[in-house]
Amino acid sequence: MGGPLPLGDPAPADGRLPGDLPIDVAADFGVYLHVPFCRVRCGYCDFNTYTASELRGARQDDFADTLVAEVRMAGAVMDAAGGRRSASTVFFGGGTPTLLPPGDLAKMLDAVRTEFGITDGAEVTVEANPDTVDDAVMATLAAAGVTRVSIGMQSARPHVLAALDRTHDPANVATAVAAARRAGLDVSLDLIYGAPGESLDDWRASLEAATQLDPDHISAYALIVEDGTKLARQIRSGAVAQPSDDLQADMYELADDLLAAAGYDWYEVSNWSRGATHRSRHNLAYWRGTDWWGFGPGAHSHVAGLRWWNVKHPAAYAQRLAAGESPAAARERPDETARRLESVLLRSRIREGLAVSEILGEGRKAVASLIADGLVDGADAVRGRIVLTRRGRLLADAVVRALTE
């Protein structure tokens, strides 16, 4: 169920936006739809997700109608602010969106289309567990306007999946990919490395299995031990070992080598694609700091510098909307310093990098040292861009600290 929500100013019950918000109706606009349901809680997961036993007063079969109510309220709010605009990307995340019937996902997407509009050529992604999709599901999603599925493969090794508490059959990944292809959908595979008991050879096998399926996009994330998770408790008790930083670094370098050899280009620290057309446009929008509206329990939104976040539990979320109230729990308007820090943090992660001119004070002086240490590409810096080298990607947090001092 994740950690506590951040603190912020009270959000109005009607969801209205400040009258002085500088909304740019010509700018790209993303929509995120959070489906918070999972069959099993993975031991490493800190997302706002709920198994059937944790719903306590919320109904999974009512969820689509509840979220549609929030979308309709948002359309009216954006109208009042003079900023209703079509979505250029839509992303169903979770949780496991494909635990819901595909018709429910189609209903939510249709609400976005009705209330906001969806631009021609928009990217519409659904995250999927390989055990929950087949030809019929993929065909229904494609007919509804979905263009892309992101399949949670995580690993090709059963013992690694077991260490992560993943319950899917690894053989079903290939089945899910084939079904997506028959429906005409782009395919992304999500992998996790550094699980307890995973060796470098295990990771190589997973990478090779993934590339053999020829997806359009691959994400590879280092396992992070989040406070409050089952994994964190296991490590504290000594039941499993803390993930090795050195091994994870070796795994990252192996991924970068093997994926490059298979024709994938890195475009963000943890993401590779077959050319620019297959990059995740929705996630790039986050890293570039553009606007998006998040719907669903615990979802976060960002419009014209204003941020807000919804109540977390599905029952509280449904109760707010049933009463005709916004589910927003609180909101904030970060100042210029905070926005600049966040821009450096996010934009430094992507291949296009950020302009040297965005770096101020002591951070500007640190650029030469970062080049000398092999963390920032010198040729790109001469051209006015901060772009991480592969070593810099491994030490991205240290680079950000140096640039923001």
C-alpha positions in Angstrom: 0.0 0.0 0.0 3.1 2.2 -0.1 4.1 4.9 2.3 2.2 8.0 3.6 1.1 10.7 1.2 3.2 13.9 1.2 2.0 16.9 3.2 0.5 19.8 1.3 -2.2 22.5 1.4 -5.8 21.4 1.6 -7.4 20.7 -1.7 -10.9 22.2 -2.4 -13.8 19.7 -2.3 -14.9 20.7 -5.8 -11.4 20.2 -7.2 -11.2 23.7 -8.7 -7.8 25.0 -9.8 -6.3 28.3 -8.8 -7.5 31.1 -11.1 -4.0 32.3 -11.9 -2.7 28.9 -13.1 -0.8 29.6 -16.3 -2.3 26.7 -18.3 -0.8 26.2 -21.8 -3.6 24.6 -23.9 -1.2 24.0 -26.8 1.2 21.9 -24.6 1.3 18.1 -24.5 -1.0 16.6 -21.9 -0.9 13.1 -20.4 -3.4 11.0 -18.6 -2.5 8.4 -16.0 -5.2 5.9 -14.9 -4.2 4.0 -11.7 -5.8 0.5 -11.2 -4.7 -0.4 -7.7 -5.6 -4.2 -7.7 -3.2 -7.1 -7.4 -3.7 -10.8 -6.9 -0.7 -11.1 -4.6 1.4 -8.4 -3.0 5.0 -8.7 -4.2 7.5 -8.6 -1.4 9.5 -5.7 -2.9 6.5 -3.5 -4.0 5.9 -0.1 -2.4 3.2 1.0 -4.9 -0.4 1.9 -3.8 -1.9 -1.5 -4.5 -4.4 -3.8 -2.8 -5.2 -7.5 -2.8 -8.8 -8.6 -2.3 -8.4 -9.0 1.4 -7.1 -5.4 1.7 -10.0 -3.6 -0.1 -12.2 -3.2 3.1 -15.3 -1.6 1.7 -14.2 -1.1 -1.9 -15.4 -3.2 -4.8 -13.2 -4.1 -7.7 -16.3 -4.5 -10.0 -17.4 -0.9 -9.3 -14.0 0.6 -9.9 -14.4 1.6 -13.6 -17.6 3.5 -12.9 -16.0 5.3 -9.9 -12.9 6.3 -12.0 -15.2 7.5 -14.8 -16.9 9.8 -12.3 -13.5 11.4 -11.5 -12.7 11.8 -15.2 -16.0 13.7 -15.7 -15.4 15.9 -12.7 -11.9 16.7 -14.0 -13.3 17.7 -17.4 -15.6 20.3 -15.7 -12.7 21.5 -13.5 -10.4 22.0 -16.6 -13.3 23.8 -18.4 -13.6 26.2 -15.6 -9.8 26.8 -15.6 -9.9 27.3 -19.4 -7.5 24.5 -20.0 -9.4 21.4 -21.3 -7.2 19.7 -23.9 -6.8 16.4 -25.7 -4.5 13.7 -24.2 -1.4 12.9 -26.3 -0.6 9.9 -24.1 -2.7 7.7 -21.8 -1.2 5.1 -19.4 -3.0 2.5 -17.4 -0.7 1.5 -14.4 -1.1 -0.2 -11.2 -1.3 -2.7 -9.6 -2.4 -4.9 -12.4 -4.8 -3.2 -14.8 -5.5 -6.4 -16.6 -7.1 -7.9 -13.5 -10.1 -5.9 -14.6 -12.2 -7.1 -17.5 -10.9 -5.4 -20.7 -14.3 -3.9 -21.2 -13.8 -1.9 -17.9 -10.5 -0.6 -19.3 -12.2 0.4 -22.5 -14.9 2.2 -20.5 -12.3 4.3 -18.7 -10.5 5.1 -21.9 -13.7 6.1 -23.6 -14.4 8.5 -20.7 -11.0 10.1 -21.3 -11.9 10.4 -25.0 -15.3 11.9 -24.3 -14.2 14.4 -21.6 -10.7 15.4 -22.9 -10.3 14.0 -26.3 -7.4 11.8 -27.5 -5.1 13.2 -30.2 -4.5 11.4 -33.5 -1.5 9.1 -33.1 -1.7 9.2 -29.3 0.2 6.5 -27.3 -2.1 4.5 -25.1 -0.4 1.9 -22.8 -1.7 -0.8 -20.6 0.5 -2.6 -18.0 -0.2 -6.3 -18.1 0.5 -9.4 -16.1 1.3 -12.2 -18.5 -1.1 -14.6 -16.7 -4.0 -12.2 -17.2 -4.1 -11.7 -21.0 -4.9 -13.7 -24.1 -6.0 -13.1 -27.7 -9.4 -11.9 -26.7 -8.1 -9.4 -24.1 -5.5 -8.0 -26.5 -8.1 -7.7 -29.3 -10.5 -5.9 -27.0 -7.8 -3.5 -25.8 -6.7 -2.8 -29.4 -10.3 -2.2 -30.5 -10.7 0.3 -27.6 -7.8 2.4 -28.8 -4.8 0.9 -26.8 -1.6 1.0 -28.9 0.9 -0.5 -26.5 1.2 -3.1 -23.7 3.9 -3.2 -21.0 4.2 -6.8 -19.9 5.6 -7.5 -16.4 8.2 -10.2 -17.2 10.7 -9.4 -14.4 12.8 -12.5 -14.9 13.0 -15.7 -16.9 14.2 -17.7 -13.9 11.6 -19.3 -11.7 13.7 -19.0 -8.5 14.2 -15.3 -9.1 10.4 -14.8 -9.7 9.8 -16.7 -6.4 12.2 -14.4 -4.6 10.2 -11.5 -5.9 6.9 -13.1 -4.9 5.9 -13.0 -8.6 3.4 -15.8 -9.3 3.2 -15.7 -13.1 4.3 -18.6 -15.3 7.4 -17.5 -17.2 6.2 -19.4 -20.2 3.2 -17.1 -20.4 5.4 -14.1 -21.3 5.9 -15.4 -24.8 2.2 -16.2 -25.1 1.3 -12.7 -24.0 3.8 -11.1 -26.5 2.4 -13.2 -29.3 -1.2 -12.2 -28.5 -0.2 -8.6 -28.4 1.5 -8.9 -31.8 -1.6 -10.5 -33.3 -3.7 -7.6 -32.1 -1.3 -5.1 -33.7 0.1 -3.7 -30.4 3.6 -2.4 -29.6 5.2 -4.5 -26.8 7.4 -3.4 -23.9 8.9 -5.9 -21.4 9.7 -4.9 -17.8 12.6 -6.6 -16.0 14.0 -6.3 -12.5 17.6 -7.2 -11.5 19.4 -7.7 -8.2 16.8 -10.0 -6.5 18.0 -12.2 -3.6 19.7 -15.3 -5.1 20.0 -13.9 -8.6 23.4 -14.4 -10.2 24.9 -12.6 -13.2 24.2 -15.7 -15.3 20.6 -15.7 -14.2 20.3 -12.1 -15.3 22.0 -12.8 -18.6 19.5 -15.6 -19.2 16.6 -13.2 -18.6 18.0 -10.6 -20.9 18.5 -13.1 -23.6 15.0 -14.5 -23.2 13.6 -11.0 -23.4 15.5 -10.0 -26.5 14.5 -13.3 -28.2 10.9 -12.2 -28.0 11.8 -9.1 -30.0 9.8 -6.5 -28.1 9.9 -2.9 -29.2 11.0 -1.6 -25.7 12.7 -3.0 -22.6 12.8 -1.5 -19.1 15.3 -2.9 -16.7 15.1 -1.7 -13.1 17.5 -2.4 -10.2 15.7 -3.9 -7.2 15.3 -1.2 -4.5 14.6 -2.1 -0.9 11.7 0.1 0.2 10.9 0.7 3.8 7.8 -1.1 5.1 7.9 -3.9 2.5 8.2 -7.6 3.2 11.6 -7.6 1.5 12.9 -4.9 3.9 11.7 -6.9 6.9 13.4 -10.1 5.5 16.7 -8.2 5.1 16.5 -6.7 8.6 15.9 -10.1 10.1 18.8 -11.7 8.1 16.5 -14.0 6.2 17.8 -12.7 2.9 20.9 -10.7 1.9 20.9 -7.0 1.0 21.2 -6.6 -2.8 24.8 -6.0 -3.7 25.6 -2.6 -5.2 28.6 -4.0 -7.1 26.6 -6.9 -8.5 23.8 -4.6 -9.6 26.3 -2.4 -11.3 27.7 -5.4 -13.2 24.1 -6.3 -14.1 23.4 -2.9 -15.5 26.5 -2.9 -17.6 25.6 -6.4 -18.9 22.1 -5.1 -19.8 23.5 -2.1 -21.6 25.9 -4.3 -23.6 23.4 -7.0 -24.5 20.6 -4.7 -25.4 22.8 -2.5 -27.5 24.0 -5.7 -29.4 20.4 -6.7 -29.9 19.5 -3.3 -31.5 18.1 -1.4 -28.5 19.2 2.2 -27.7 19.1 3.6 -24.2 17.1 6.8 -23.9 16.6 6.9 -20.1 18.7 5.4 -17.3 16.5 2.3 -17.1 14.9 2.2 -20.5 15.9 1.0 -24.0 14.0 1.0 -27.3 14.3 0.0 -30.9 14.7 3.5 -32.2 13.1 6.8 -31.1 9.6 5.9 -32.3 9.3 3.1 -29.7 10.3 5.2 -26.7 7.6 5.6 -24.0 6.3 9.0 -24.8 4.2 9.0 -21.6 7.2 8.4 -19.3 9.3 10.9 -21.3 6.6 13.5 -20.5 7.2 12.9 -16.8 11.0 13.3 -17.2 10.6 16.4 -19.2 8.2 17.9 -16.7 5.1 18.4 -18.9 1.5 18.3 -17.6 -0.5 15.2 -16.7 -3.6 14.3 -14.8 -3.6 11.2 -12.6 -6.9 9.4 -11.9 -7.5 6.7 -9.3 -6.6 6.1 -5.7 -3.3 7.7 -4.7 -2.7 9.1 -8.2 -0.6 12.3 -8.6 -1.2 15.1 -11.0 0.8 18.0 -12.3 -0.7 20.9 -14.3 1.1 24.2 -14.9 3.2 23.9 -11.8 0.5 22.8 -9.5 0.7 19.3 -8.0 -1.9 17.3 -6.2 -2.5 13.8 -5.1 -5.6 11.6 -4.4 -6.6 9.8 -1.2 -4.9 6.4 -1.2 -7.5 3.7 -0.3 -10.0 2.7 -2.9 -12.8 2.9 -0.3 -12.0 6.5 0.6 -11.6 7.3 -3.1 -15.0 5.9 -3.9 -16.7 7.6 -0.9 -15.4 11.0 -2.0 -16.7 10.6 -5.5 -20.0 9.1 -4.4 -20.5 12.3 -2.4 -19.7 14.5 -5.5 -16.4 15.6 -4.0 -12.9 15.6 -5.5 -10.7 12.7 -4.3 -7.7 15.1 -4.0 -6.2 14.8 -0.6 -3.8 17.8 -0.8 -1.8 19.9 -3.2 1.2 22.2 -3.5 2.8 24.7 -5.8 6.6 24.3 -5.6 8.7 27.4 -5.8 11.3 28.1 -8.5 14.1 26.6 -6.6 12.3 23.3 -6.1 11.2 23.2 -9.7 14.7 23.7 -10.9 16.1 21.0 -8.7 13.4 18.6 -9.9 14.2 19.5 -13.5 17.9 18.6 -13.0 16.9 15.4 -11.3 14.6 14.2 -14.0 16.1 15.6 -17.2 19.6 14.4 -16.4 18.3 10.8 -16.6 17.3 11.0 -20.3 19.6 10.8 -23.3 18.8 14.3 -24.5 20.0 15.5 -21.1 19.5 19.1 -20.0 21.0 22.4 -21.0 24.2 23.5 -19.2 22.4 26.9 -18.8 19.9 25.3 -16.4 22.8 24.6 -14.0 23.4 27.5 -11.5 26.1 28.5 -9.0 28.5 25.8 -7.7 26.7 23.2 -9.8 28.0 24.9 -13.0 31.5 24.7 -11.6 31.1 21.0 -11.0 30.6 20.2 -14.7 34.3 20.1 -15.5 35.0 17.7 -12.6 32.1 15.5 -13.7 33.6 15.3 -17.2 37.1 14.5 -15.8 35.6 11.7 -13.7 33.9 10.2 -16.7 30.4 10.9 -15.5 29.3 13.5 -18.0 30.0 13.4 -21.8 32.6 16.0 -22.6 31.6 16.5 -26.3 27.9 17.0 -25.4 28.9 19.5 -22.7 30.8 21.5 -25.2 27.6 21.6 -27.3 25.8 22.9 -24.2 24.1 19.7 -22.9 24.6 17.6 -19.8 24.4 14.0 -20.9 25.4 11.1 -18.7 28.0 8.6 -19.7 27.3 4.9 -18.8 29.4 5.4 -15.7 27.4 8.5 -15.0 24.1 6.5 -15.3 25.4 4.2 -12.6 26.1 7.1 -10.4 23.2 9.4 -11.5 22.3 10.4 -7.9 25.9 11.6 -7.3 25.8 13.6 -10.5 22.6 15.3 -9.5 24.0 16.2 -6.1 27.0 17.8 -7.7 24.9 19.7 -10.2 22.5 21.1 -7.6 24.9 22.2 -4.8 
